[in-house]
Amino acid sequence: MSIYRLMIGIVLGPAVAYAAWRRQMLTQDGALAAALLGALVFGLGGLPWAVLLLAFFLSSSALSKSFLRHKTGLAEKFSKGGQRDWMQVAANGGSAALLVVLQTILPGQTWPWLAFAAAMAAVNADTWATELGVLSPTAPRLITGGKIVEKGTSGGITLTGTLASLAGAALIGGLAAIFPDLAGLRTVKQGVFLSAAVTLAGLLGSLLDSWLGATLQAIYYCHACGKETERHPQHSCGTLTHRIRGLAWLNNDMVNLLASLAAAVLMVAVWQGWR
């Protein structure tokens, strides 16, 4: 581990977080969490890790800001607003922090980098699907059975959202292939496979996120509005909500974390089988 690189990370991580906070992409506690995460990933992982983390954060934040007006009527559905708080930062970046530490402990191994790329592909795919899926001209359908549901419903998917998810995963997959040495690659064919594998793992992670949202994620009900919602303990109208299905501990943040970890595990398994 380079002390010089670590010092750069300590400066760069908080700088990016501060800029994002100023642009209202992060809450105050979200900025603090992002500063710590950035310093850790940039400082221990260096440029390749920083590129993937920044690609996710900047692209997803830009989409959130650009299409915010399309989600105005859906705010009551989502558990949180457009600004990411510390729990969202931890959910989307927790796997990255864990894997960069493992890479530092196991410098001769390639699997932490591969797992990191897949985890970032999954969270990017999920965010792109959420932000761009609201533009779909057709109503979403539950991933579990195809039932038509309202926009913003957990577990609802559309063709537009799925294609956006694929594009979000492909962005990370393409960037991961720019750094072939970290995966021990020697040929263009191997680089193409790496990009495709990361993209596929990210897409499947995003679909798992939707499946968990439709089956096990905690969903609440507001009697005043007569609406299902992820918000708890209060709905956007101020009324207390109560859980109607799902596991109490499995909120949207936990779903995101589990989906990213699942993509990471899948990537490592696929890579080991291919090698």
C-alpha positions as MATLAB code, in Angstrom:
seq = 'MSIYRLMIGIVLGPAVAYAAWRRQMLTQDGALAAALLGALVFGLGGLPWAVLLLAFFLSSSALSKSFLRHKTGLAEKFSKGGQRDWMQVAANGGSAALLVVLQTILPGQTWPWLAFAAAMAAVNADTWATELGVLSPTAPRLITGGKIVEKGTSGGITLTGTLASLAGAALIGGLAAIFPDLAGLRTVKQGVFLSAAVTLAGLLGSLLDSWLGATLQAIYYCHACGKETERHPQHSCGTLTHRIRGLAWLNNDMVNLLASLAAAVLMVAVWQGWR';
ca = [
       0.000    0.000    0.000;
       1.388    3.392   -1.012;
       1.329    6.150    1.627;
       1.254    8.693   -1.211;
      -1.851    7.055   -2.714;
      -3.475    6.873    0.700;
      -2.908   10.594    1.218;
      -4.459   11.346   -2.168;
      -7.484    9.261   -1.169;
      -7.846   11.129    2.111;
      -7.990   14.383    0.143;
      -9.975   13.235   -2.898;
     -12.715   11.312   -1.052;
     -13.885   14.244    1.103;
     -13.478   16.648   -1.844;
     -15.878   14.656   -4.031;
     -18.305   14.225   -1.130;
     -18.261   17.948   -0.383;
     -18.924   18.811   -4.018;
     -21.834   16.368   -4.092;
     -23.248   17.828   -0.895;
     -23.050   21.337   -2.312;
     -25.022   20.143   -5.350;
     -27.610   18.597   -2.993;
     -26.853   15.046   -4.125;
     -26.091   14.002   -0.539;
     -27.481   14.834    2.855;
     -25.017   16.047    5.496;
     -24.618   12.595    7.050;
     -24.535   11.089    3.559;
     -21.634   13.378    2.661;
     -19.720   12.288    5.753;
     -20.271    8.630    4.898;
     -19.280    9.230    1.266;
     -16.115   11.047    2.374;
     -15.062    8.067    4.481;
     -15.964    5.571    1.763;
     -14.187    7.570   -0.920;
     -11.056    8.016    1.159;
     -10.969    4.277    1.835;
     -11.598    3.141   -1.739;
      -9.446    5.797   -3.415;
      -6.645    5.473   -0.867;
      -6.423    1.684   -0.763;
      -7.582    0.805   -4.272;
      -6.127    3.613   -6.326;
      -7.255    4.808   -9.750;
      -9.045    1.646  -11.011;
     -11.240    1.389   -7.930;
     -11.840    5.140   -7.936;
     -12.952    5.114  -11.582;
     -15.639    2.487  -11.005;
     -16.899    4.052   -7.779;
     -17.045    7.511   -9.354;
     -18.762    6.156  -12.479;
     -21.533    4.749  -10.310;
     -21.860    7.757   -8.048;
     -21.678   10.469  -10.699;
     -23.886    8.751  -13.289;
     -26.562    7.695  -10.813;
     -26.582   11.078   -9.072;
     -26.828   12.882  -12.418;
     -29.803   10.750  -13.427;
     -31.473   11.333  -10.069;
     -31.174   15.089  -10.498;
     -32.075   15.116  -14.208;
     -35.273   13.102  -13.921;
     -36.387   14.237  -10.475;
     -39.534   15.891  -11.842;
     -40.655   12.580  -13.343;
     -40.642   11.073   -9.846;
     -42.529   13.906   -8.166;
     -45.777   11.986   -8.014;
     -43.998    8.841   -6.833;
     -42.338   10.314   -3.723;
     -44.936    8.674   -1.501;
     -43.845    5.257   -2.782;
     -40.115    5.512   -2.125;
     -38.643    5.309    1.337;
     -36.409    8.345    0.803;
     -35.958   11.395   -1.387;
     -33.423   12.237   -4.082;
     -30.584   13.090   -1.689;
     -28.648   10.058   -0.500;
     -28.225    9.700    3.257;
     -25.544    7.724    5.097;
     -27.573    4.495    5.029;
     -27.928    4.651    1.252;
     -24.223    5.358    0.888;
     -23.430    2.403    3.137;
     -25.863    0.136    1.291;
     -24.464    0.987   -2.139;
     -20.835    1.261   -1.088;
     -20.554   -1.129    1.834;
     -19.483   -4.012   -0.381;
     -16.876   -1.761   -2.017;
     -15.358   -0.893    1.355;
     -15.221   -4.535    2.380;
     -13.657   -5.676   -0.879;
     -10.993   -2.981   -1.075;
      -9.875   -3.935    2.445;
      -9.740   -7.591    1.379;
      -7.711   -6.616   -1.681;
      -5.235   -4.836    0.591;
      -4.961   -7.874    2.854;
      -4.712  -10.252   -0.131;
      -2.697   -8.262   -2.704;
      -1.975  -11.284   -4.890;
      -5.633  -12.196   -5.406;
      -7.771  -10.962   -8.293;
     -11.185  -11.966   -6.993;
     -11.752   -8.917   -4.708;
     -11.411   -6.614   -7.730;
     -13.746   -8.766   -9.816;
     -16.290   -8.894   -6.998;
     -16.039   -5.123   -6.579;
     -16.683   -4.526  -10.277;
     -19.779   -6.733  -10.175;
     -21.077   -5.092   -7.001;
     -20.728   -1.650   -8.573;
     -22.413   -2.909  -11.739;
     -25.359   -4.163   -9.679;
     -25.944   -0.932   -7.757;
     -25.483    1.126  -10.910;
     -27.892   -1.097  -12.817;
     -30.493   -0.829  -10.078;
     -30.181    2.957   -9.845;
     -30.412    3.440  -13.615;
     -33.468    1.173  -13.713;
     -35.149    3.179  -10.956;
     -34.356    6.581  -12.430;
     -35.107    5.774  -16.077;
     -37.834    3.190  -15.533;
     -40.279    5.978  -14.635;
     -40.048    7.120  -18.262;
     -41.646    3.893  -19.468;
     -44.817    4.445  -21.532;
     -46.256    1.227  -20.127;
     -47.170    0.312  -16.560;
     -44.723   -1.905  -14.663;
     -45.422   -5.539  -13.914;
     -44.376   -7.472  -10.836;
     -41.286   -9.533  -11.543;
     -42.825  -12.471   -9.676;
     -46.024  -12.946  -11.644;
     -46.525  -10.220  -14.196;
     -49.322   -8.408  -12.363;
     -49.691   -4.777  -13.472;
     -48.828   -2.395  -10.636;
     -48.443    1.354  -10.117;
     -45.194    3.060  -11.039;
     -42.761    3.066   -8.134;
     -44.076   -0.208   -6.683;
     -41.316   -2.380   -5.229;
     -40.666   -5.325   -7.516;
     -42.265   -3.722  -10.552;
     -40.256   -3.842  -13.767;
     -40.628   -2.499  -17.307;
     -38.790   -3.049  -20.557;
     -37.471    0.520  -20.348;
     -36.211   -0.033  -16.817;
     -34.632   -3.378  -17.679;
     -32.791   -1.915  -20.671;
     -31.630    0.963  -18.470;
     -30.423   -1.599  -15.944;
     -28.454   -3.383  -18.654;
     -26.896   -0.104  -19.776;
     -25.935    0.828  -16.229;
     -24.260   -2.528  -15.689;
     -22.545   -2.332  -19.092;
     -20.994    1.031  -18.207;
     -19.231   -0.519  -15.215;
     -18.387   -3.673  -17.178;
     -16.745   -1.649  -19.927;
     -14.731    0.423  -17.464;
     -13.576   -2.682  -15.594;
     -12.060   -4.044  -18.803;
      -9.830   -0.936  -19.062;
      -7.744   -2.354  -16.225;
      -6.982   -5.926  -17.416;
      -3.931   -6.403  -15.187;
      -6.067   -6.355  -12.038;
      -7.902   -9.438  -13.274;
      -4.782  -11.142  -14.607;
      -5.926  -10.801  -18.230;
      -3.604  -11.155  -21.194;
      -5.814  -11.176  -24.305;
      -8.575   -9.061  -25.833;
     -10.889  -12.070  -25.694;
     -10.434  -12.273  -21.947;
     -11.161   -8.564  -21.645;
     -14.396   -8.943  -23.577;
     -15.409  -11.853  -21.364;
     -14.650   -9.807  -18.255;
     -16.808   -6.933  -19.480;
     -19.666   -9.284  -20.389;
     -19.434  -11.175  -17.084;
     -19.486   -7.991  -14.993;
     -22.424   -6.683  -17.024;
     -24.378   -9.919  -16.609;
     -23.649  -10.125  -12.884;
     -24.781   -6.517  -12.473;
     -27.998   -7.083  -14.413;
     -28.831  -10.225  -12.431;
     -28.063   -8.390   -9.197;
     -30.520   -5.678  -10.213;
     -33.189   -8.264  -11.045;
     -32.591   -9.913   -7.665;
     -33.145   -6.497   -6.110;
     -36.534   -6.346   -7.849;
     -37.403   -9.887   -6.775;
     -36.585   -9.115   -3.150;
     -38.653   -5.952   -3.443;
     -41.638   -7.975   -4.586;
     -41.315  -10.766   -2.045;
     -39.326  -10.157    1.144;
     -38.826   -6.388    1.435;
     -40.865   -4.677    4.142;
     -43.839   -2.850    2.617;
     -46.108   -0.570    4.624;
     -49.596    0.871    4.251;
     -50.960    4.362    4.857;
     -54.631    4.274    5.872;
     -55.073    8.005    5.300;
     -53.945    7.823    1.662;
     -54.935    4.214    1.022;
     -51.474    3.607   -0.476;
     -48.718    1.044   -0.139;
     -45.324    2.560    0.543;
     -41.749    1.868    1.602;
     -41.906    4.779    4.053;
     -41.823    4.028    7.773;
     -42.710    5.028   10.439;
     -44.538    7.908    8.699;
     -45.928    8.321    5.217;
     -45.246   11.512    3.251;
     -48.606   12.821    4.506;
     -47.487   12.426    8.124;
     -49.688    9.437    8.935;
     -48.128    6.474   10.728;
     -47.705    3.444    8.469;
     -47.879   -0.227    9.401;
     -46.202   -3.216    7.812;
     -48.448   -5.367    5.634;
     -45.846   -7.783    4.270;
     -42.158   -8.567    4.133;
     -39.452   -8.764    6.781;
     -39.239   -5.817    9.148;
     -35.442   -5.560    8.892;
     -35.324   -5.825    5.102;
     -35.779   -2.249    3.915;
     -34.704   -0.876    0.538;
     -31.170   -0.153    1.732;
     -30.677   -3.739    2.894;
     -32.094   -5.018   -0.398;
     -29.531   -2.936   -2.293;
     -26.692   -4.262   -0.150;
     -27.758   -7.892   -0.538;
     -28.179   -7.527   -4.299;
     -24.687   -6.062   -4.692;
     -23.145   -8.814   -2.559;
     -25.007  -11.464   -4.569;
     -23.639   -9.999   -7.814;
     -20.137  -10.046   -6.333;
     -20.413  -13.711   -5.329;
     -21.868  -14.646   -8.724;
     -19.026  -12.875  -10.517;
     -16.358  -14.693   -8.557;
     -18.078  -18.048   -9.140;
     -18.391  -17.439  -12.886;
     -14.812  -16.245  -13.172;
     -13.407  -19.215  -11.281;
     -15.434  -21.584  -13.437;
     -14.263  -19.895  -16.645;
     -10.614  -19.851  -15.596;
];
